[in-house]
Amino acid sequence: MKVFLTGGSGYVGRPTIRALVRHGHDVTALARSAAAADVVARLGAEPVHGALTDAGVLREAATAADAAIHLGVEYSDDTALVDRNAAEAMQDGLGDRGSYVHTGGVWVYGNTDGVVGEDAPLNPPGITAWRPANEERVLAHGGHPVIVMPGLVYGHHGGLVEMFFAGPARTSGAVPVIGDGANHWALVHADDIAELYALALGAAPKSVYAGVSGQNVPLIDIARSLTPAGRIEHLTEADAEARMGPIAEAFALDQRLTPERARRELGWAPRHLDALTELRVPE
């Protein structure tokens, strides 16, 4: 199968290309720069030069493919519009010929009341409030849409966990924790979510999957793993927002989710199930 994807040179895109190649697919990947083109080529994908805002390029690349995966995000004031237009272009290009896998995120569920699945009510923080409307449009478009909603992705010394928590631990010896840290994060390793994207190509139309490994870990435990010999700095939500911006509201969420649907329907079997050990900084 020929698969086109956006975001292939990014943090999740790189292991996703590897997973697709491992599954025997031919991969084409959007590349905005020469450096991005070099990255995806070295991973085994054919670069398609263009940006997320190039609807014509996206439509043409999807038309030439059997399926598409949308991982790319343009962080700007127009994030929602760019995401919506990119999805529509790729879905139009594919028509009814193959799966279009769209990226969401579990933050849209807000605080969960215990362990929940994909049918839980939505209550997104401000930073992801735009996602539900875009995902509704994707599912209503026709063709063969599938949505994958990653949890907090970690591994390979990257992702939001490393950016906002491991980084401060290495530079100042202190890890910031919002509140008392009793809130849970729904985690998933980059390699495991990449495998889910590959498997989602075979999902039924209009399927939605929580891309979490079942590791619903209290924030305080993550902080202690990241700074075993250092200190933890407790912040109020207001202080956290002043330091981190709007993403602090999302980091403060208490979320526990199950991967049962993807396990049952796709045979997804996450392999990285000990995040605290993988994130631990040596003393």
C-alpha positions as CSV (number, residue, x, y, z in Angstrom):
1,M,0.0,0.0,0.0
2,K,1.2,3.5,-0.8
3,V,0.7,5.8,2.3
4,F,1.1,9.6,2.3
5,L,1.7,11.3,5.6
6,T,2.2,14.8,7.0
7,G,4.5,15.5,9.9
8,G,6.9,12.7,8.9
9,S,10.0,14.5,10.0
10,G,8.5,15.2,13.5
11,Y,8.7,13.5,16.8
12,V,5.9,11.0,16.2
13,G,6.3,11.1,12.4
14,R,9.7,9.5,12.4
15,P,8.8,6.3,14.3
16,T,5.5,6.2,12.3
17,I,7.5,6.1,9.0
18,R,9.6,3.3,10.5
19,A,6.4,1.4,11.5
20,L,4.8,1.8,8.0
21,V,8.0,0.6,6.3
22,R,8.1,-2.3,8.6
23,H,4.6,-3.2,7.7
24,G,5.6,-3.3,4.0
25,H,4.1,0.0,2.9
26,D,5.5,2.5,0.4
27,V,5.6,5.9,2.1
28,T,5.5,9.4,0.8
29,A,5.9,12.2,3.3
30,L,5.3,16.0,3.2
31,A,8.6,17.9,3.7
32,R,8.6,21.7,4.1
33,S,12.4,22.1,3.9
34,A,15.4,20.4,2.5
35,A,16.3,19.3,6.0
36,A,12.9,17.6,6.5
37,A,13.2,16.0,3.1
38,D,16.6,14.5,4.1
39,V,15.1,13.2,7.4
40,V,12.2,11.4,5.8
41,A,14.3,10.1,2.9
42,R,16.8,8.5,5.4
43,L,13.8,6.8,7.1
44,G,12.8,5.2,3.8
45,A,10.0,7.7,2.6
46,E,9.9,9.6,-0.6
47,P,9.7,13.4,0.1
48,V,6.8,15.4,-1.2
49,H,7.9,19.1,-1.1
50,G,5.3,21.5,0.4
51,A,3.7,22.8,3.5
52,L,0.5,22.1,5.4
53,T,-1.0,25.2,3.9
54,D,-0.4,23.9,0.3
55,A,-3.9,22.3,-0.2
56,G,-3.1,21.5,-3.8
57,V,0.0,19.6,-2.9
58,L,-1.8,17.6,-0.2
59,R,-4.7,16.8,-2.5
60,E,-2.4,15.6,-5.3
61,A,-0.3,13.5,-2.9
62,A,-3.4,11.9,-1.4
63,T,-4.7,11.2,-4.9
64,A,-1.5,9.4,-5.8
65,A,-1.7,7.3,-2.5
66,D,-3.9,4.5,-1.2
67,A,-4.2,6.0,2.3
68,A,-3.1,9.0,4.2
69,I,-2.1,9.8,7.8
70,H,-2.2,13.4,9.1
71,L,0.4,14.0,11.8
72,G,1.5,17.5,11.0
73,V,0.5,20.6,13.0
74,E,1.2,24.2,12.2
75,Y,1.3,26.1,15.5
76,S,-0.1,29.6,14.8
77,D,-3.2,31.7,15.2
78,D,-4.6,29.7,12.3
79,T,-3.9,26.2,13.7
80,A,-7.5,25.1,13.5
81,L,-8.1,26.4,10.0
82,V,-4.9,24.9,8.6
83,D,-5.7,21.5,10.2
84,R,-9.2,21.6,8.8
85,N,-8.2,22.6,5.3
86,A,-5.4,20.0,5.2
87,A,-7.8,17.3,6.3
88,E,-10.3,18.2,3.7
89,A,-7.7,18.4,0.9
90,M,-6.4,14.9,1.7
91,Q,-9.9,13.4,2.1
92,D,-10.9,14.9,-1.2
93,G,-7.8,13.4,-2.8
94,L,-8.4,10.0,-1.4
95,G,-12.2,9.9,-2.1
96,D,-13.5,6.4,-1.2
97,R,-10.3,4.6,-2.1
98,G,-8.6,4.3,1.3
99,S,-8.3,5.2,4.9
100,Y,-7.6,8.7,6.1
101,V,-6.2,8.7,9.6
102,H,-6.5,12.0,11.4
103,T,-4.7,13.0,14.6
104,G,-6.7,14.2,17.6
105,G,-5.6,14.1,21.3
106,V,-7.0,12.8,24.6
107,W,-6.8,16.3,26.2
108,V,-10.3,17.0,24.6
109,Y,-11.8,14.8,27.4
110,G,-10.7,17.2,30.1
111,N,-10.7,15.7,33.6
112,T,-11.9,12.1,33.5
113,D,-14.0,10.6,36.2
114,G,-12.0,7.4,36.7
115,V,-10.8,5.3,33.7
116,V,-12.8,6.2,30.5
117,G,-12.8,5.2,26.8
118,E,-13.4,7.0,23.6
119,D,-17.1,7.6,24.2
120,A,-16.5,9.8,27.3
121,P,-17.9,13.3,27.3
122,L,-15.7,16.1,25.9
123,N,-14.5,19.0,28.0
124,P,-11.4,20.3,26.3
125,P,-9.0,22.9,27.8
126,G,-8.6,26.1,25.9
127,I,-5.5,25.0,24.0
128,T,-7.4,22.1,22.3
129,A,-10.9,23.5,22.2
130,W,-10.7,23.7,18.4
131,R,-10.2,19.9,17.9
132,P,-13.7,18.5,18.4
133,A,-15.3,20.5,15.6
134,N,-12.5,19.6,13.2
135,E,-12.8,15.9,14.1
136,E,-16.6,16.0,13.6
137,R,-16.0,17.4,10.1
138,V,-13.5,14.6,9.4
139,L,-15.9,11.9,10.4
140,A,-18.8,13.5,8.5
141,H,-16.8,14.0,5.3
142,G,-17.3,10.5,3.8
143,G,-14.8,8.1,2.5
144,H,-12.9,6.1,5.2
145,P,-12.0,8.4,8.1
146,V,-10.3,7.1,11.3
147,I,-9.2,9.2,14.3
148,V,-6.3,8.4,16.5
149,M,-6.1,10.4,19.8
150,P,-2.7,10.1,21.3
151,G,-2.1,10.6,25.0
152,L,1.0,12.3,26.3
153,V,3.8,10.9,24.1
154,Y,7.2,10.1,25.6
155,G,10.4,8.3,24.7
156,H,13.5,8.9,22.6
157,H,14.3,11.9,24.8
158,G,11.6,14.0,23.2
159,G,8.0,15.0,23.5
160,L,6.1,17.3,25.9
161,V,7.2,15.3,28.9
162,E,10.9,15.9,28.2
163,M,10.3,19.5,27.0
164,F,8.6,20.8,30.1
165,F,9.8,18.5,32.8
166,A,13.1,16.6,32.1
167,G,14.6,19.8,30.7
168,P,14.2,21.8,33.9
169,A,15.5,18.8,35.9
170,R,18.7,18.8,33.9
171,T,19.3,22.5,34.0
172,S,18.2,23.6,37.4
173,G,17.7,20.3,39.3
174,A,14.1,21.1,40.0
175,V,11.0,19.8,38.2
176,P,7.8,21.9,38.2
177,V,4.6,20.2,39.4
178,I,1.2,21.8,39.2
179,G,-0.6,21.5,42.5
180,D,0.1,18.5,44.6
181,G,0.8,16.3,41.5
182,A,-2.0,13.8,42.3
183,N,-3.5,14.2,38.8
184,H,-2.8,11.4,36.3
185,W,-1.3,11.6,32.9
186,A,-2.3,9.1,30.2
187,L,1.0,8.2,28.6
188,V,2.1,6.4,25.5
189,H,5.5,5.7,24.1
190,A,6.4,7.2,20.6
191,D,7.1,3.7,19.2
192,D,3.8,2.4,20.4
193,I,1.7,5.2,19.1
194,A,3.5,4.8,15.7
195,E,2.4,1.2,15.6
196,L,-1.2,2.2,16.3
197,Y,-1.1,4.6,13.3
198,A,0.1,1.8,11.1
199,L,-2.7,-0.5,12.4
200,A,-5.3,2.2,12.1
201,L,-5.0,2.0,8.3
202,G,-7.0,-1.2,8.6
203,A,-9.7,0.1,10.9
204,A,-13.4,0.4,10.1
205,P,-14.6,3.7,8.8
206,K,-15.4,6.3,11.5
207,S,-13.5,4.5,14.1
208,V,-11.9,6.5,17.0
209,Y,-9.1,5.2,19.1
210,A,-7.5,6.5,22.3
211,G,-3.8,6.2,21.7
212,V,-2.8,5.4,25.3
213,S,-0.9,2.5,26.7
214,G,-2.9,2.1,29.9
215,Q,-0.2,3.8,31.9
216,N,-2.2,6.4,33.9
217,V,0.6,7.8,36.0
218,P,0.3,10.4,38.8
219,L,2.3,13.5,37.9
220,I,4.1,13.5,41.2
221,D,5.6,10.0,40.3
222,I,6.7,11.3,36.9
223,A,8.4,14.2,38.6
224,R,10.2,12.0,41.1
225,S,11.5,9.8,38.3
226,L,12.8,12.8,36.5
227,T,14.6,14.3,39.5
228,P,15.5,11.5,42.0
229,A,18.3,13.5,43.5
230,G,16.8,16.9,42.9
231,R,13.8,18.8,44.1
232,I,10.2,19.3,43.1
233,E,8.8,22.7,42.7
234,H,5.1,22.9,43.4
235,L,3.3,25.6,41.3
236,T,-0.2,27.0,41.5
237,E,-2.1,26.7,38.3
238,A,-1.8,30.5,37.9
239,D,2.0,30.4,38.4
240,A,2.2,27.4,35.9
241,E,0.2,29.3,33.3
242,A,2.5,32.4,33.7
243,R,5.5,30.2,33.2
244,M,4.3,27.7,30.6
245,G,1.4,29.5,28.9
246,P,-2.0,28.0,28.1
247,I,-0.6,24.5,28.0
248,A,-0.5,24.5,31.8
249,E,-4.2,24.0,31.9
250,A,-3.8,20.8,29.9
251,F,-0.9,19.6,32.1
252,A,-3.0,20.1,35.2
253,L,-5.7,17.7,33.9
254,D,-6.4,14.4,35.8
255,Q,-6.8,11.8,33.0
256,R,-7.1,8.1,33.0
257,L,-8.0,6.3,29.8
258,T,-8.0,2.7,28.5
259,P,-6.6,1.4,25.2
260,E,-9.0,-1.5,25.2
261,R,-10.8,-0.6,22.0
262,A,-7.6,-0.5,20.0
263,R,-6.4,-3.7,21.6
264,R,-9.7,-5.5,20.8
265,E,-10.3,-4.1,17.3
266,L,-6.8,-3.7,15.9
267,G,-4.7,-6.1,18.0
268,W,-2.6,-3.2,19.2
269,A,-0.2,-4.4,21.9
270,P,1.8,-1.5,23.4
271,R,5.3,-2.8,24.4
272,H,6.5,0.1,26.6
273,L,4.6,-0.3,29.8
274,D,7.1,1.1,32.4
275,A,7.3,4.8,31.7
276,L,8.7,5.7,35.1
277,T,11.8,3.5,34.5
278,E,12.3,4.8,31.0
279,L,12.0,8.4,32.1
280,R,14.1,8.0,35.2
281,V,17.2,10.3,35.4
282,P,20.2,8.6,37.0
283,E,21.1,9.8,40.4
